[in-house]
């Protein structure tokens, strides 16, 4: 029997395929992140099935056990919304099934990342999906630097309280699309520059957010570190604190705030 990876709607319950519904009806067991959320989806379509919690905190322990069960039973894997494994649990189970010789069938279906990419209106010739941004540290700064310099469209997930902070870390003139509550009643897509998005969302927002950014599109992304430091000095001369001046120059140049700040205060 196979493991069937079943994408589920990211908001609108109508966004599910007939094939996905068939497998959910035929499954002997459904592994899901939240039995309540999956239960609501199944109830909407009149499906009653045995559910098992499978999430990031127990997947290491459960993956081998579920892979063994998949030899004799049809096992369906779903996440809370969208396609499993895309910033959701499922990788360990998929690997365990591969190693155990279990057949795997992956269904096409909803994905917040792909929906956001298409609705953004930004180029899809070269796309980089990085999931949730690191909250802080060198890894986060390196991502912002990469966005500034690499000619590709980047897709991130971000929480509402951290959205403005993320936008402030991007090059100020980078084209962005902030896609909020996709497919839901209060869907919103803001298209503009990172600077404009900061102003638009300055008072806060709510809901699930996918952030799409076109990288490497401004001449500012090519400036050297010394020029970025010079810009920071100019902002200090205008009355900004060194920290804020470094952050502003970093956004405009693609260098990390830390690098600009260290050079600024040591010169």
C-alpha positions in Angstrom: 0.0 0.0 0.0 1.3 3.5 -0.7 1.8 6.6 1.4 -0.2 9.3 -0.3 0.8 13.0 0.2 -2.5 15.0 0.1 -2.4 18.8 -0.2 -5.3 20.5 1.5 -6.9 24.0 1.1 -4.9 27.0 2.4 -8.1 28.8 3.3 -11.1 28.2 1.0 -12.4 24.6 1.5 -13.4 24.4 -2.1 -9.8 24.3 -3.2 -9.4 20.6 -3.0 -9.2 18.1 -5.9 -11.5 15.2 -6.6 -8.5 12.9 -6.4 -7.5 14.2 -3.0 -11.0 13.6 -1.7 -11.0 10.1 -3.1 -7.8 9.2 -1.3 -9.0 10.8 1.9 -12.1 8.6 1.7 -10.1 5.5 0.9 -7.4 6.0 3.5 -7.1 3.5 6.4 -5.3 6.2 8.4 -4.7 9.9 8.0 -1.6 11.5 9.6 -2.2 15.2 10.3 -0.7 18.1 12.3 -4.0 19.0 14.1 -6.8 16.5 14.3 -9.3 19.3 15.0 -8.4 21.2 11.9 -8.3 18.2 9.6 -11.5 16.9 11.3 -13.3 20.1 10.2 -12.1 19.6 6.6 -13.2 16.0 6.6 -16.6 16.8 8.2 -17.2 19.4 5.5 -17.0 16.6 2.9 -18.8 14.0 5.0 -15.7 11.9 5.6 -15.1 9.9 8.8 -11.6 8.5 9.3 -9.1 7.5 12.0 -6.6 10.4 12.5 -3.2 10.4 14.2 -1.3 13.4 15.3 1.9 13.8 13.2 3.8 17.1 13.9 7.3 18.5 14.3 7.5 17.4 17.9 6.8 13.7 17.4 7.7 13.0 13.8 11.1 11.6 14.5 9.5 9.0 16.8 6.4 8.3 14.7 7.9 8.2 11.2 9.3 4.6 11.4 6.1 3.3 13.0 3.9 4.9 10.4 6.1 3.7 7.6 5.7 0.1 8.9 1.9 0.6 8.9 2.0 1.8 5.3 3.1 -1.6 4.2 -0.4 -3.0 5.0 -2.6 0.1 5.1 -3.3 3.1 2.9 -1.7 6.0 4.8 -2.6 9.6 3.8 -0.4 12.5 5.0 -1.9 16.0 5.3 -0.7 19.2 6.9 -2.9 22.0 8.4 -3.0 23.7 5.1 -1.3 23.4 1.7 1.2 20.8 0.6 3.0 18.7 3.3 6.8 19.2 3.6 6.6 22.8 2.3 7.4 24.5 5.7 5.3 21.7 7.2 6.1 18.2 8.7 6.4 15.2 6.5 10.0 14.9 5.4 10.9 12.3 8.0 7.9 10.2 7.1 8.6 10.4 3.4 12.2 9.3 4.0 11.2 6.5 6.3 8.8 5.2 3.6 11.5 5.4 0.9 13.9 3.5 3.1 11.2 0.9 4.0 10.3 0.3 0.3 6.8 1.8 0.6 5.3 3.2 -2.6 4.8 7.0 -2.5 2.2 9.0 -4.4 2.2 12.8 -4.2 -0.8 14.7 -5.3 -0.7 18.2 -6.8 -2.6 20.8 -5.0 -2.8 24.0 -3.0 0.4 25.8 -2.0 0.6 29.3 -0.4 4.1 29.8 -1.8 3.0 29.2 -5.4 -0.2 31.1 -5.1 1.7 34.1 -3.7 4.3 33.9 -6.4 1.7 34.0 -9.2 -0.4 36.7 -7.6 2.6 38.9 -6.9 3.1 39.9 -10.5 6.8 39.5 -10.1 9.0 37.4 -12.4 8.9 33.7 -12.0 12.0 32.9 -14.2 14.2 32.1 -11.2 12.5 31.4 -7.8 13.9 30.8 -4.3 11.7 29.6 -1.5 13.2 30.0 1.9 10.2 29.4 4.2 10.1 31.3 7.5 12.8 33.9 8.0 15.2 33.4 10.9 14.3 35.7 13.7 17.7 37.3 14.1 21.4 36.7 13.7 24.0 36.3 10.9 21.8 33.9 8.9 19.0 36.4 8.7 21.4 39.2 7.6 23.0 36.9 5.0 19.5 36.3 3.5 18.8 40.0 3.2 22.2 40.5 1.6 21.4 37.6 -0.9 18.1 39.2 -1.8 19.8 42.5 -2.5 22.3 41.0 -4.9 20.7 37.9 -6.5 18.5 38.3 -9.5 15.7 36.0 -8.4 12.3 36.2 -6.9 12.3 35.1 -3.2 9.3 33.8 -1.3 9.1 33.9 2.5 6.5 33.2 5.1 6.3 35.7 8.0 4.2 36.3 11.0 2.2 39.6 11.4 4.2 40.9 14.4 7.5 40.5 12.5 6.4 41.7 9.0 7.5 45.3 9.3 10.9 44.2 10.7 11.4 41.9 7.8 10.4 44.6 5.3 12.9 47.0 6.9 15.7 44.5 6.4 15.1 44.4 2.6 16.6 46.9 0.1 14.2 49.9 0.3 13.4 50.0 -3.4 13.0 46.2 -3.9 9.7 45.3 -5.5 7.6 43.2 -3.1 4.2 41.7 -2.8 2.8 41.1 0.7 0.1 38.4 0.3 -2.1 38.1 3.3 -4.9 35.6 4.0 -4.7 34.1 0.5 -8.0 32.5 -0.7 -9.8 33.6 2.5 -12.5 36.2 3.0 -10.1 39.0 3.9 -7.5 38.3 1.3 -5.1 41.3 0.6 -2.2 41.6 -1.8 -0.1 44.7 -1.4 2.3 45.4 -4.3 4.9 48.1 -4.2 8.5 48.7 -2.9 9.7 47.5 0.5 9.7 51.1 1.7 6.1 51.6 0.6 5.1 48.3 2.3 6.7 49.4 5.6 4.5 52.5 5.5 1.4 50.5 4.5 1.7 48.0 7.3 3.2 50.3 9.9 0.1 50.1 12.1 0.2 46.3 12.0 -1.8 43.6 10.3 -3.2 40.1 11.0 -3.5 36.7 9.3 -1.1 34.4 7.5 1.4 36.1 5.3 3.5 35.2 2.3 6.1 37.8 1.3 7.4 37.8 -2.3 10.5 39.9 -3.2 12.3 40.5 -6.4 16.0 40.5 -5.6 19.0 42.2 -7.3 16.9 44.8 -9.2 18.4 48.0 -7.9 21.8 49.6 -8.7 22.1 50.2 -4.9 22.6 46.5 -4.5 25.9 46.7 -6.2 27.6 49.4 -4.0 30.6 48.6 -2.0 30.9 48.4 1.7 32.8 51.7 2.0 30.1 53.5 0.0 27.5 52.1 2.3 29.5 53.3 5.3 29.7 56.8 3.7 25.9 56.8 3.3 25.6 55.9 7.0 28.0 58.8 7.9 25.7 61.1 5.9 22.7 60.0 7.9 24.5 60.5 11.2 25.4 64.0 10.0 21.7 64.6 9.5 21.0 63.6 13.1 20.3 59.9 12.9 21.9 57.6 15.6 24.7 55.4 14.3 22.5 52.3 14.7 19.6 53.7 12.7 22.0 55.2 10.1 23.7 51.8 9.6 20.3 50.1 9.3 19.2 52.6 6.6 22.4 52.3 4.6 22.3 48.6 4.9 18.8 48.4 3.4 19.9 50.6 0.5 23.1 48.8 -0.2 22.5 45.1 0.5 25.2 44.9 3.1 24.3 43.7 6.6 23.5 46.3 9.3 26.2 44.7 11.5 29.0 45.2 8.8 28.0 48.8 8.1 27.7 49.6 11.8 31.0 48.1 12.8 32.8 50.0 10.1 30.9 53.2 10.9 31.8 53.2 14.7 35.4 52.2 14.2 36.2 54.9 11.6 
